[in-house]
Amino acid sequence: MAVSLHVTDDGIDISITGWFDTAMCVASSLHVDMADIVGARLVEWDEVRADMGLRVGGAYWPGRIATGWYRMKDRPDDRQFWAVFRDRSHLLAIDTRLAKPARIVLANEDRERLAWWINERVHQPH
């Protein structure tokens, strides 16, 4: 699966490539303004899985795939976007002030650097 995340001072852009991956995620791209982002952090699968409510659209196969839109367990009106294929260790979680997406969970090789870049821009005075 190819999930790319581009961070700018204005926001983040997530792109999902490949017809299968796009279908599994029920999206090919997602943009969130930096003003709407609370922060980014590295998380373990079990930590964010605990907040995963009912699937609204996407795919889930235990231990293999968590993609698409899910409700937040304690906030059923809020949605989180997942793009995780097989890689369950040290995921990137991006929390927002939005209801959709309230959280974005991604598996990405550059997750540490991306979390740092996002947090640097979130905490900059505007």
PADRENVO-503985 format. One record per residue (C-alpha): residue in one letter; x, y, z. Coordinates in steps of 0.001 Angstrom, whole numbers, padded with zeros to 6 digits, always signed. Example, Ala and Ser with C-alpha at 12.3 -4.5 7.8 and 13.67 -1.06 7.14 Angstrom:
<pts>
A+012300-004500+007800S+013670-001060+007140
</pts>
This chain:
<pts>
M+000000+000000+000000A+001256+003423-000858V+000155+006104+001563S+002002+009367+001198L+001685+012328+003504H+002854+015784+002487V+003222+018372+005260T+003203+022125+004566D+002758+025180+006768D-000869+025300+005620G-001880+021677+006204I-001376+018031+005416D-002266+016160+002240I-002687+012401+002300S-002666+010444-000961I-003540+006794-001389T-002469+005173-004635G-003580+002029-006384W-007152+001094-007210F-007315-001673-004587D-005933+000507-001779T-008194+003400-002767A-011212+001094-002704M-010225-000337+000691C-009783+003156+002167V-012917+004543+000461A-010809+007589-000449S-007921+008517-002673S-006918+011708-000874L-007571+013753+002229H-006601+017320+003156V-006622+018832+006660D-005730+022458+007343M-002936+022943+009877A-005240+025193+011941D-007495+022155+012483I-004712+019846+013690V-004167+019390+017434G-001020+017289+017150A+000624+014117+015894R+002124+011228+017824L+003415+007703+017467V+001042+005145+018920E+000811+001421+019350W-001967-000523+017623D-003721-001470+020873E-003835+002148+022059V-005704+003512+019025R-007647+000308+018386A-009327+000831+021760D-010954+004026+020356M-012106+002351+017135G-015881+002130+016974L-018096+000773+014225R-016819+000821+010665V-018679+003310+008487G-016881+002485+005248G-013689+000624+004476A-012203-002712+005412Y-011120-004518+008542W-009405-007867+008834P-007869-008588+012263G-004111-008268+012178R-004024-007393+008470I-006094-004393+007398A-007773-001398+009009T-008775+001109+006353G-011460+003684+005732W-013805+005454+008116Y-014646+004381+011668R-016636+005952+014466M-014864+007015+017644K-015928+004632+020411D-016754+007326+023002R-017762+009990+020461P-020123+008283+017974D-020681+011449+015897D-016958+011782+015204R-015087+009804+012557Q-011518+008621+012248F-009722+007725+009038W-007452+004669+008957A-004944+003555+006332V-003094+000645+007942F-002040-002447+006005R-000151-005114+007986D+002151-002658+009806R+000733-002535+013321S+003737-001138+015172H+004285+002518+015893L+001502+004039+013860L+001144+007750+013189A-001956+009256+014813I-002968+012801+013898D-005655+014328+016107T-007797+017191+014817R-010464+019615+016006L-012804+018322+013292A-015600+015779+013582K-014524+014170+010289P-011719+013285+010603A-011307+013620+014367R-008275+011347+014043I-006159+009994+011215V-004213+006757+011755L-001543+005838+009205A+001213+003323+008714N+004117+005190+007146E+007861+004534+007088D+008642+008184+007958R+006171+008339+010858E+008668+009765+013387R+009793+012546+011083L+006217+013300+009971A+005002+013548+013585W+007833+015979+014330W+007112+018107+011218I+003412+018292+012002N+003980+019197+015651E+006522+021872+014703R+003937+023553+012456V+001020+023113+014876H+002927+024853+017645Q+004217+027755+015531P+002681+031152+016268H+000510+032224+013346
</pts>
